[in-house]
């Protein structure tokens, strides 16, 4: 229970959580455990699994409701509810299952990449001590945003927005970065990906000419 209580605490009090990680005194009645990034990833996976189950249940509910309506009242709807039209449903279920299965691998790659970016900027700011631990702490807290995954429909958007706020809190506290620099650090991976895809498009365009 203390494990999950700490995980929830990261989401609710990100700034004070980082203060406690750094040994600073806070006015919190509960001092959260300092989970490793892999422990936080494990907790996040649980919420991703719950999200997958909810998605499949919602799709089933909508599909069977649609079939019931088409069978009872609307004959023209029955003609489009054949096996071919259900391929989209099967694809959605399969993609949901694959999302759940491959979530840890994809997230581990994302964690490593974000830690790499954070370490680069930490050294740019002149920090040399415990920068790997600081990067891991930032990612550990940011992963708690997956609690929002259990919210139907809007959960994914809320999770991404919360992850940005938690990353911002970590950069401000752990690296002592300014607000503008913290935003730049968060946007840096996006610029890198845009630059990478632009380079690929340029290479393809040069080969075609």
GUFI-216556 format. One record per atom (N, C-alpha, C): residue in three letters; x, y, z. Coordinates in steps of 0.001 Angstrom, whole numbers, plus 500000, padded with zeros to 6 digits. Example, Ala and Ser with C-alpha at 12.3 -4.5 7.8 and 13.67 -1.06 7.14 Angstrom:
<nodes>
ALA513190494310507800ALA512300495500507800ALA513200496700507800SER512850497750507080SER513670498940507140SER512900500030507870
</nodes>
This chain:
<nodes>
UNK500822498790500000UNK500000500000500000UNK500854501257500000UNK501950501213500762UNK502830502383500800UNK503470502622499430UNK503687501530498705UNK504233501612497348UNK503300502423496452UNK502024502059496424UNK501061502766495578UNK500710504138496146UNK500757504265497460UNK500498505571498056UNK501569506567497639UNK502811506107497590UNK503900506965497125UNK503714507326495656UNK503293506343494867UNK503088506556493432UNK502002507606493196UNK500900507520493936UNK499841508521493832UNK500327509883494323UNK501165509863495341UNK501685511099495920UNK502520511868494900UNK503251511141494055UNK504065511795493022UNK503205512666492124UNK502024512167491778UNK501138512904490883UNK500536514125491558UNK500189513990492826UNK499493515073493530UNK500455516172493984UNK501634515780494446UNK502599516755494979UNK503967516581494313UNK504092516874493017UNK505381516641492334UNK506513517518492853UNK506238518789493117UNK507295519693493573UNK507806519288494956UNK506872519015495866UNK507268518622497220UNK507902517236497228UNK507490516386496303UNK508111515065496194UNK509581515191495848UNK509894516051494893UNK511296516248494511UNK512092516889495643UNK511434517754496409UNK512104518324497584UNK512484517229498575UNK511571516288498785UNK511861515187499713UNK512952514279499157UNK512985514085497847UNK514037513293497223UNK515412513930497444UNK515430515247497454UNK516691515983497589UNK517051516246499048UNK516258515698499968UNK516566515840501386UNK516101517130502007UNK515275517892501296UNK514771519149501839UNK513544518889502707UNK513359519715503701UNK512215519576504586UNK510955520078503887UNK509885519339504054UNK508592519737503507UNK507542519690504613UNK506392520266504322UNK505301520277505293UNK504337519113505065UNK504810518097504367UNK503955516954504069UNK503847516031505276UNK502632515550505535UNK502445514593506628UNK502903513199506218UNK502898512940504909UNK503340511650504390UNK504602511853503563UNK505664511158503920UNK506908511222503162UNK506936510040502199UNK506889510305500896UNK506798509200499937UNK508093508403499847UNK507947507143499501UNK509113506317499225UNK509772506792497936UNK511066506640497860UNK511756506968496625UNK511825505700495779UNK510818505516494941UNK510771504349494087UNK511811504461492979UNK512281503321492530UNK513178503329491370UNK512338503567490120UNK512996503930489040UNK512280504190487803UNK511592502920487302UNK512160501756487607UNK511564500492487165UNK510344500130488017UNK510384500470489305UNK509210500265490150UNK508066501164489704UNK508393502399489347UNK507373503316488847UNK506815502834487511UNK507694502262486689UNK507261501699485417UNK506301500531485645UNK506589499693486634UNK505712498569486950UNK504331499028487371UNK504279500072488205UNK502982500611488619UNK502231501202487430UNK502963501864486547UNK502336502450485360UNK501744501372484465UNK502439500250484369UNK501964499153483520UNK500617498631484005UNK500429498617485317UNK499151498161485872UNK498007499038485366UNK498219500349485359UNK497180501262484889UNK496990501159483381UNK498054500857482659UNK497934500646481209UNK497101499398480927UNK497296498341481721UNK496504497121481569UNK495024497415481852UNK494763498171482918UNK493376498542483247UNK492763499348482106UNK493548500268481546UNK493084501068480413UNK492731500187479219UNK493571499173478951UNK493298498263477848UNK492011497496478055UNK491772497028479272UNK490540496292479581UNK489317497194479400UNK489426498437479886UNK488303499380479757UNK488019499670478288UNK489055499851477481UNK488874500124476054UNK488151498976475355UNK488561497750475648UNK487937496588475014UNK486472496460475451UNK486202496692476746UNK484825496612477241UNK483944497676476598UNK484479498898476451UNK483700499972475834UNK483404499666474372UNK484402499158473661UNK484201498818472251UNK483161497708472120UNK483234496707472998UNK482244495629472979UNK480842496159473246UNK480736497056474216UNK479435497626474553UNK478855498391473371UNK479680499234472747UNK479204500018471595UNK478829499101470442UNK479664498087470181UNK479398497183469059UNK478103496405469248UNK477924495809470413UNK476730494999470631UNK475466495855470725UNK475610497079471223UNK474469497998471213UNK474073498332469785UNK475097498574468945UNK474858498872467539UNK474191497698466831UNK474681496490467105UNK474106495297466483UNK472656495082466919UNK472386495354468190UNK471012495176468699UNK470065496163468033UNK470509497407467904UNK469662498424467274UNK469427498079465811UNK470493497692465117UNK470364497392463681UNK469496496170463453UNK469559495205464391UNK468751493994464226UNK467291494218464529UNK467003495146465431UNK465616495348465854UNK464839496291464943UNK465487497386464558UNK464732498437463898UNK465236498820462506UNK466537498732462278UNK467092499303461065UNK467719498194460217UNK466929497710459271UNK467412496620458443UNK468615496987457613UNK468679498254457158UNK469801498643456306UNK471120498630457066UNK471082498719458412UNK472312498654459195UNK472835497221459276UNK471940496256459160UNK472364494865459262UNK473293494481458125UNK473114495131456974UNK473923494783455812UNK475377495195455963UNK475670496123456871UNK477050496565457029UNK477694495967458273UNK476982495102458972UNK477543494477460167UNK477919493033459888UNK478528492787458739UNK479012491455458403UNK480430491279458930UNK481038490149458599UNK482373489854459126UNK483411490852458640UNK483273491305457389UNK484252492263456867UNK484218493572457645UNK483017494008458015UNK482915495277458738UNK483427495158460170UNK483528493915460675UNK484025493709462034UNK485541493645462098UNK486201493743460934UNK487659493712460932UNK488235494881461734UNK487547496040461649UNK488001497203462421UNK487959496933463912UNK486914496220464333UNK486798495872465750UNK487933494935466172UNK488190493911465355UNK489266492971465676UNK490624493672465694UNK490806494599464762UNK492073495342464703UNK492255496198465946UNK491174496840466406UNK491250497680467603UNK491593496850468835UNK490973495673468946UNK491259494797470082UNK492709494330470036UNK493170493939468842UNK494551493468468704UNK495542494581469007UNK495280495794468518UNK496180496913468778UNK496226497259470258UNK495087497122470940UNK495044497377472382UNK495900496362473131UNK495781495090472740UNK496573494040473385UNK498065494263473149UNK498420494643471917UNK499831494892471601UNK500355496108472362UNK499509497128472523UNK499899498304473309UNK500263497908474735UNK499461497029475316UNK499692496594476689UNK500958495751476779UNK501143494844475814UNK502287493936475856UNK503612494676475671UNK503628495578474697UNK504882496253474351UNK505092497565475099UNK504161497929475971UNK504321499168476741UNK505645499238477503UNK506046498184478248UNK507307498289478997UNK508523498518478102UNK508581497837476952UNK509731497992476061UNK509787499394475472UNK508654499868474983UNK508616501215474408UNK508928502269475453UNK508372502105476650UNK508585503095477706UNK510025503072478210UNK510642501897478260UNK512054501822478651UNK512927502599477673UNK512629502456476388UNK513367503221475375UNK513152504719475571UNK511894505112475823UNK511579506528476035UNK512273507063477281UNK512321506261478343UNK512981506673479579UNK514469506904479338UNK515110505953478640UNK516533506081478354UNK516825507325477522UNK515969507588476553UNK516164508754475696UNK516001510050476483UNK514938510124477301UNK514707511332478100UNK515814511544479120UNK516290510465479731UNK517401510583480684UNK518648511117479990UNK518886510651478772UNK520035511125478002UNK519950512629477758UNK518759513097477375UNK518556514530477129UNK518727515324478420UNK518166514828479512UNK518259515535480797UNK519704515626481256UNK520473514549481097UNK521885514546481510UNK522682515560480692UNK522406515653479404UNK523104516622478551UNK522866518035479052UNK521602518373479337UNK521293519724479798UNK521803519956481213UNK521828518921482038UNK522375519070483389UNK523855519445483324UNK524586518804482438UNK526001519147482277UNK526171520538481674UNK525237520901480805UNK525257522249480240UNK525078523298481335UNK524297522955482352UNK524071523862483479UNK525198523814484508UNK526214523005484238UNK527366522930485130UNK527228521934486258UNK526228521070486200UNK526042520074487242UNK526782518795486868UNK527490518244487814UNK528281517040487571UNK527948515917488554UNK527386516238489701UNK527153515238490737UNK525728514681490667UNK525645513368490698UNK524361512650490787UNK523385513016489675UNK523902513380488507UNK522985513792487450UNK522182512595486911UNK522773511391486953UNK522013510200486527UNK520866509926487482UNK521134510070488798UNK520072509862489791UNK518982510917489647UNK519381512148489348UNK518400513213489172UNK517511512945487961UNK518128512482486876UNK517354512173485668UNK516368511043485940UNK516809510018486672UNK515921508900486998UNK514787509349487912UNK515084510247488852UNK514040510758489746UNK512973511518488970UNK513419512304487987UNK512470513059487166UNK511546512117486416UNK512110511066485837UNK511303510117485072UNK510410509267485988UNK510898508956487185UNK510101508179488140UNK508812508909488486UNK508925510202488748UNK507737510994489091UNK506847511190487865UNK507458511411486703UNK506675511653485485UNK505814510452485106UNK506284509252485410UNK505525508054485063UNK504217507925485833UNK504099508630486946UNK502854508547487727UNK501673509171486991UNK501951509874485892UNK500864510445485086UNK499965509371484498UNK500450508121484441UNK499657507033483857UNK498451506662484718UNK498335507242485891UNK497118507049486687UNK495894507512485893UNK496064508555485080UNK494960509076484281UNK494544508121483165UNK495344507090482913UNK495019506146481842UNK493698505419482082UNK493290505319483330UNK492058504583483633UNK490814505415483349UNK490987506688483006UNK489841507541482665UNK489449507259481215UNK488223506847480949UNK487809506547479575UNK487856507783478676UNK488179507570477423UNK488148508550476340UNK489194509651476517UNK489066510469477557UNK489959511614477734UNK491220511276478539UNK491334510031478980UNK492458509658479832UNK493809509815479168UNK493902509460477888UNK495175509542477175UNK495665510980477073UNK494759511886476756UNK495124513297476654UNK495527513854478019UNK494776513491479054UNK495083513951480401UNK496433513408480868UNK496738512161480501UNK498010511547480898UNK499192512296480288UNK499092512632479017UNK500190513341478342UNK500382514737478927UNK499277515412479208UNK499366516755479785UNK499975516699481183UNK499548515714481981UNK500088515559483332UNK501573515210483293UNK501982514387482315UNK503391514020482197UNK504262515247481958UNK503768516189481154UNK504524517426480903UNK504669518250482182UNK503586518335482948UNK503643519094484205UNK504622518442485185UNK504585517121485274UNK505486516409486188UNK506940516526485745UNK507170516478484436UNK508527516689483917UNK509012518103484248UNK508121519061484076UNK508458520457484382UNK508840520609485848UNK508056520002486728UNK508352520077488164UNK509714519470488467UNK510026518341487844UNK511305517696488083UNK512480518511487592UNK512345519106486425UNK513431519922485868UNK513661521171486713UNK512580521750487184UNK512701522952488017UNK513384522644489341UNK513036521516489943UNK513560521180491263UNK514919520486491197UNK515018519443490374UNK516230518632490353UNK517399519349489667UNK517123520042488569UNK518189520734487834UNK518264522216488160UNK517283522701488920UNK517216524125489249UNK517192524974487971UNK516500524477486964UNK516415525169485683UNK515326526233485737UNK515489527247484908UNK514467528289484828UNK513226527745484140UNK512143528500484210UNK510897528054483586UNK511071527917482077UNK511730528906481450UNK511924528868479997UNK512810527697479591UNK513895527476480344UNK514800526382480010UNK514123525031480217UNK513310524910481242UNK512592523662481490UNK511681523325480322UNK510991524332479790UNK510122524113478634UNK510939523723477409UNK512089524374477239UNK512965524049476107UNK513459522607476186UNK513802522160477391UNK514275520781477570UNK513165519792477207UNK511930520100477606UNK510818519207477289UNK510514519181475798UNK510738520317475124UNK510464520384473692UNK511603519840472845UNK512781519703473436UNK513965519284472688UNK513777517938471979UNK513234516895472648UNK513030515621471932UNK512116515753470719UNK511110516628470808UNK510210516832469667UNK510967517457468509UNK511809518453468815UNK512607519082467768UNK513584518086467146UNK514133517194467980UNK515045516182467465UNK514335515245466491UNK513130514817466855UNK512379513917465973UNK511986514617464680UNK511568515889464794UNK511228516643463587UNK512449516799462682UNK513602517066463303UNK514827517187462521UNK515213515880461865UNK515014514770462584UNK515343513452462041UNK514463513114460845UNK513154513342460979UNK512244513055459873UNK512474514012458701UNK512836515252459006UNK513142516198457931UNK514374515750457156UNK515361515216457874UNK516569514711457223UNK516248513530456322UNK515380512640456805UNK514973511489455990UNK514255511951454726UNK513332512910454881UNK512610513419453728UNK513550514093452738UNK514573514783453250UNK515545515437452377UNK516346514397451605UNK516764513326452278UNK517518512272451605UNK516680511609450528UNK515404511337450829UNK514506510730449845UNK514295511650448658UNK514134512954448951UNK513925513919447864UNK515156514014446962UNK516350513957447556UNK517582514024446767UNK517746512786445894UNK517321511626446414UNK517438510399445626UNK516461510387444456UNK515315511029444664UNK514306511052443594UNK514636512044442495UNK515464513027442816UNK515803514042441812UNK517008513627440994
</nodes>
